[in-house]
Amino acid sequence: MPPASQPPAPTPKKRTKSKARSGRRLFAHDRALGVRFVAGADEAGRGCLAGPLVAAAVLFDYEALGPRDVRALSVLNDSKQHTPEGREALYPIVLRTATRVAVVSRCAGGIDARGLHRTNLAALRESLLKVARPGCICLSDGFPVGDLEGHEGRAIVDGDAKSAAIAAASIIAKVTRDRFMHRADARHPGWEFAAHVGYSTPEHREAIQRQGVSPLHRMSFASTAYQQLAL
């Protein structure tokens, strides 16, 4: 009697890079700079039609940062790669792990008065100066921020996906701004700020068309949403 056929052996699953490695990669980038203190800054809300621009800076002390801290931030990444729940979970861990954290906010009126780009650079610079210590390297996402009063500054393209300090700052900035816009939704009903947090979504543009602008809207922002509404 022929032997019963054996089921085929299971095909080994290909190993994929775990998302939990993202934080280790980002911390390795900053450690490779070879200094004790690394500060990073990022913003949230630059491309919005309404609401503040929020810049944040985070300082990590690599002599104080231990394996447990890196493990706690093992999933750290650019804030856009996380869900709102994921960002909220990381927020207190960043606050606990960082040596210094600073937040700088600029309202719609200030953006209109100074211009978006100038406002953004000034907010990033101010946040970095609030956390900088002698000997640290100050990293900014994308743009050089100008004179840092003797501190070394470097602009990192796509820095929130490369540097732990910048990625941590992006979490702080995004969570801070989103919380503000959720509170603003109750104070300014009808624009659905809690849903789109000020970005140019079809629903947001429809709300502007329906009931005009709120005190949170930026009137100088070069957007087709505003151009079409003849505001």
C-alpha positions in Angstrom: 0.0 0.0 0.0 1.6 3.3 -1.0 2.4 5.7 1.8 -0.1 8.4 2.4 1.0 11.7 0.8 2.4 14.2 3.2 1.1 17.8 3.2 3.6 20.2 1.7 5.9 21.9 4.2 4.8 25.4 5.1 6.7 28.1 3.2 8.8 30.2 5.6 7.4 33.7 5.9 9.7 36.4 4.8 10.9 38.5 7.6 9.9 42.1 7.3 11.4 45.1 9.1 9.4 45.8 12.1 8.0 49.2 12.6 9.5 49.0 16.1 12.9 49.5 14.6 12.1 53.0 13.3 12.9 54.6 16.6 16.3 52.9 16.9 17.2 54.0 13.4 16.3 57.6 14.2 18.3 57.5 17.5 21.3 56.0 15.7 21.2 59.0 13.3 21.4 61.5 16.1 24.1 59.5 18.1 26.2 59.5 14.9 26.5 63.2 15.2 29.0 62.6 18.0 27.7 65.1 20.6 26.0 64.8 23.9 23.1 67.1 23.2 20.9 67.0 20.1 18.0 69.3 19.7 15.4 69.0 16.9 12.6 71.2 15.8 9.5 70.7 13.6 6.2 72.4 12.9 2.5 71.5 12.5 -0.1 73.4 10.6 2.1 75.2 8.0 -0.2 74.2 5.1 -3.5 74.9 6.8 -6.2 77.3 5.9 -7.1 77.9 9.6 -5.6 77.6 13.0 -2.2 78.4 14.4 1.2 77.3 13.2 2.8 75.3 16.1 6.6 74.7 16.3 8.1 72.4 18.9 11.7 71.6 19.8 13.0 68.6 21.8 16.4 68.2 23.3 17.9 64.7 24.0 20.8 64.1 26.3 22.7 61.1 25.0 24.6 60.6 28.2 21.4 60.3 30.1 19.4 58.5 27.5 19.4 54.7 28.3 18.3 51.5 26.5 14.9 51.7 28.4 14.3 55.1 27.0 15.1 54.0 23.4 12.8 51.0 23.8 10.0 53.2 25.0 10.3 55.2 21.8 11.0 52.3 19.6 8.1 53.1 17.3 9.0 56.8 17.1 8.7 58.2 13.6 7.5 61.2 11.6 4.1 62.2 13.2 2.4 61.7 9.8 3.2 58.0 10.0 1.2 57.6 13.2 -2.5 57.5 13.8 -3.9 60.2 16.2 -4.0 57.5 18.9 -0.4 56.6 18.2 0.7 60.2 18.5 -1.2 60.6 21.8 0.5 57.5 23.1 3.9 58.8 22.2 3.4 62.3 23.5 3.9 61.6 27.2 6.8 59.3 26.5 8.6 62.1 24.6 7.9 64.5 27.5 9.3 62.0 30.0 12.3 61.0 28.0 13.5 64.4 26.6 15.7 66.7 28.7 13.9 69.8 27.4 10.8 70.5 25.4 9.5 73.8 24.1 6.4 74.8 22.1 5.9 78.0 20.2 2.6 79.0 18.6 1.8 81.6 16.0 -1.9 82.7 15.4 -3.5 83.4 12.1 -3.2 87.2 12.5 0.5 86.9 13.1 0.9 84.7 10.0 -1.0 87.2 8.0 1.1 90.1 9.3 4.6 88.5 8.8 4.0 85.9 6.1 3.9 82.2 6.4 7.5 81.3 5.6 9.0 84.0 7.9 6.7 83.1 10.7 7.6 79.4 10.3 11.3 80.0 10.4 11.1 82.3 13.4 8.9 79.9 15.4 11.3 77.0 14.7 14.3 79.1 15.7 12.6 80.4 18.9 11.7 76.8 19.9 15.3 75.6 19.4 16.8 78.5 21.4 14.4 77.6 24.2 15.9 74.1 24.5 19.5 74.5 23.3 22.4 74.0 25.7 26.1 74.7 25.1 27.7 72.2 22.8 24.4 70.9 21.3 23.6 70.5 17.6 20.3 72.1 16.6 18.5 70.2 13.8 15.5 71.7 11.9 13.2 69.9 9.5 13.8 71.1 5.9 14.8 74.7 6.4 17.8 76.5 7.9 16.4 78.8 10.6 19.1 81.4 10.7 21.3 82.6 13.6 21.1 80.3 16.6 23.3 82.5 18.9 26.4 80.4 18.7 24.8 76.9 18.6 25.5 74.8 15.5 22.4 74.4 13.3 21.7 72.0 10.5 18.7 71.7 8.2 17.8 68.0 7.5 15.6 67.3 4.5 12.8 65.0 5.6 14.3 65.3 9.0 11.2 64.0 10.8 11.9 60.6 9.1 15.7 60.6 9.9 16.3 62.2 13.2 14.9 61.2 16.6 14.9 64.7 18.0 13.0 66.1 14.9 10.6 63.2 14.9 9.9 63.7 18.6 9.4 67.4 18.0 6.9 66.6 15.2 4.9 64.5 17.7 4.8 67.3 20.3 3.8 69.9 17.6 1.1 67.8 16.0 -0.6 66.7 19.2 -0.5 70.2 20.7 -2.0 71.7 17.6 -4.7 69.0 17.1 -5.8 69.4 20.7 -6.1 73.1 20.1 -8.2 72.6 17.0 -10.5 70.1 18.8 -11.2 72.8 21.4 -11.7 75.4 18.7 -14.4 73.2 17.2 -16.6 73.9 20.2 -16.0 77.6 20.2 -16.5 78.0 16.4 -19.2 75.5 15.4 -20.0 74.8 11.8 -16.5 74.6 10.3 -15.9 71.1 11.7 -12.4 71.9 12.9 -12.2 68.7 14.9 -12.5 66.7 11.7 -9.9 68.4 9.4 -8.0 70.5 12.0 -7.8 73.4 9.6 -6.5 71.7 6.5 -7.9 72.3 3.0 -10.3 69.4 2.7 -13.5 69.5 0.5 -15.6 69.7 3.6 -13.6 72.6 5.0 -13.9 74.5 1.7 -17.6 73.8 1.6 -18.0 75.2 5.2 -16.1 78.4 4.2 -18.4 78.7 1.2 -21.5 78.2 3.4 -20.7 80.5 6.3 -17.6 82.5 5.5 -14.4 82.6 7.6 -13.8 82.4 11.3 -11.3 84.3 13.4 -9.0 81.3 13.0 -8.8 81.6 9.2 -5.6 82.9 7.5 -6.6 85.5 5.0 -3.2 85.9 3.4 -2.8 82.2 2.6 -2.4 81.6 -1.2 -4.9 78.9 -1.7 -7.4 78.1 -4.5 -9.9 77.6 -1.7 -9.8 81.4 -1.0 -9.3 82.5 -4.6 -12.5 80.7 -5.6 -14.5 82.2 -2.8 -13.7 85.8 -3.6 -13.0 86.6 0.0 
